[in-house]
Amino acid sequence: MKEEGTKKFSPEAREVWEALNEKTRKAIQKDNPFRKDRDRAIRNLGRQGVKFHVLAEITGMSRNGIFLIIHRGEASGADIPEGVNQRLKVLQSAFEAFFNAVLKILSVPKRR
């Protein structure tokens, strides 16, 4: 992992780096073996407005890698807690059942 003293950061990256606590600094590094935690921390920083090139600089990753982490995570709902996902699935099933019932009602010929 690159530490503050061994890497020269741009002024913008230095400002972000200094604002991070040690836990987040370690979490966002390219060599973090806990990839989901790393990606979640990077997405959180991206949501807070940290630019891709700054994230790339302080993590040791490429800008493209940062882009993929942020956008794939958003598309997949990666940061949604498991309990919420389960509730959403139940809700989705209920809506599907309701929709199918409405379609069934609408497809019944009317009596005159």
C-alpha positions as CSV (number, residue, x, y, z in Angstrom):
1,M,0.0,0.0,0.0
2,K,1.2,3.5,-0.8
3,E,1.6,5.6,2.2
4,E,1.5,9.4,2.3
5,G,5.2,9.8,2.7
6,T,6.2,7.5,-0.2
7,K,4.0,8.9,-2.9
8,K,3.7,12.4,-4.3
9,F,0.1,13.4,-4.7
10,S,-1.3,16.3,-6.7
11,P,-2.7,19.1,-4.4
12,E,-6.3,17.9,-5.0
13,A,-5.4,14.3,-4.2
14,R,-3.3,15.3,-1.1
15,E,-6.3,17.3,0.2
16,V,-8.6,14.2,-0.1
17,W,-5.9,11.8,1.3
18,E,-5.4,14.0,4.4
19,A,-9.2,14.2,5.0
20,L,-9.5,10.4,5.1
21,N,-9.1,8.4,8.3
22,E,-6.5,5.5,8.4
23,K,-9.2,2.8,8.0
24,T,-10.5,4.3,4.8
25,R,-7.0,4.9,3.5
26,K,-6.3,1.2,3.9
27,A,-9.7,0.1,2.6
28,I,-9.4,2.0,-0.8
29,Q,-6.0,0.7,-1.8
30,K,-5.6,-1.4,-4.9
31,D,-3.9,-4.2,-3.0
32,N,-6.7,-4.6,-0.4
33,P,-7.7,-8.3,-0.4
34,F,-11.2,-7.4,0.7
35,R,-12.5,-6.3,-2.7
36,K,-16.1,-5.7,-1.7
37,D,-15.1,-3.4,1.2
38,R,-12.6,-1.6,-1.1
39,D,-15.2,-1.1,-3.8
40,R,-17.8,0.1,-1.3
41,A,-15.4,2.7,0.2
42,I,-14.5,3.9,-3.3
43,R,-18.2,4.2,-4.3
44,N,-18.9,6.2,-1.1
45,L,-16.1,8.6,-1.9
46,G,-17.4,8.9,-5.5
47,R,-20.9,9.7,-4.1
48,Q,-19.3,12.4,-2.0
49,G,-17.9,14.1,-5.1
50,V,-14.3,12.9,-5.2
51,K,-13.3,12.9,-8.9
52,F,-12.3,9.7,-10.7
53,H,-8.7,10.9,-11.4
54,V,-8.3,11.7,-7.7
55,L,-9.6,8.3,-6.7
56,A,-7.3,6.7,-9.2
57,E,-4.3,8.6,-7.8
58,I,-4.9,7.8,-4.1
59,T,-5.9,4.2,-4.7
60,G,-3.2,3.2,-7.1
61,M,-5.9,2.1,-9.6
62,S,-6.6,3.3,-13.2
63,R,-9.3,5.8,-13.9
64,N,-11.1,3.1,-15.9
65,G,-11.0,0.7,-12.9
66,I,-12.5,3.4,-10.7
67,F,-15.2,4.1,-13.4
68,L,-16.1,0.4,-13.5
69,I,-16.2,0.1,-9.7
70,I,-18.5,3.1,-9.4
71,H,-20.8,2.4,-12.3
72,R,-21.1,-1.4,-12.0
73,G,-21.8,-1.0,-8.3
74,E,-24.6,1.5,-8.9
75,A,-26.1,-0.7,-11.6
76,S,-26.1,-3.8,-9.5
77,G,-27.3,-2.2,-6.3
78,A,-24.1,-3.5,-4.6
79,D,-24.4,-1.2,-1.6
80,I,-28.0,-2.1,-0.8
81,P,-28.2,-4.0,2.5
82,E,-29.3,-7.7,2.2
83,G,-32.5,-7.1,4.2
84,V,-33.6,-4.4,1.8
85,N,-32.9,-6.7,-1.2
86,Q,-35.1,-9.4,0.3
87,R,-37.9,-7.0,1.0
88,L,-37.7,-5.7,-2.6
89,K,-38.0,-9.2,-3.9
90,V,-41.1,-9.8,-1.9
91,L,-42.5,-6.5,-3.1
92,Q,-41.7,-7.3,-6.7
93,S,-43.5,-10.7,-6.4
94,A,-46.5,-8.9,-5.0
95,F,-46.6,-6.4,-7.8
96,E,-46.2,-9.2,-10.4
97,A,-49.1,-11.1,-8.8
98,F,-51.2,-7.9,-8.8
99,F,-50.3,-7.1,-12.4
100,N,-51.2,-10.7,-13.5
101,A,-54.5,-10.5,-11.7
102,V,-55.3,-7.2,-13.4
103,L,-54.4,-8.6,-16.8
104,K,-56.6,-11.6,-16.1
105,I,-59.6,-9.3,-15.2
106,L,-59.1,-7.2,-18.3
107,S,-58.9,-10.2,-20.6
108,V,-62.3,-11.7,-19.4
109,P,-65.0,-10.9,-22.1
110,K,-67.7,-8.6,-20.8
111,R,-71.2,-9.9,-20.6
112,R,-73.9,-7.8,-22.2
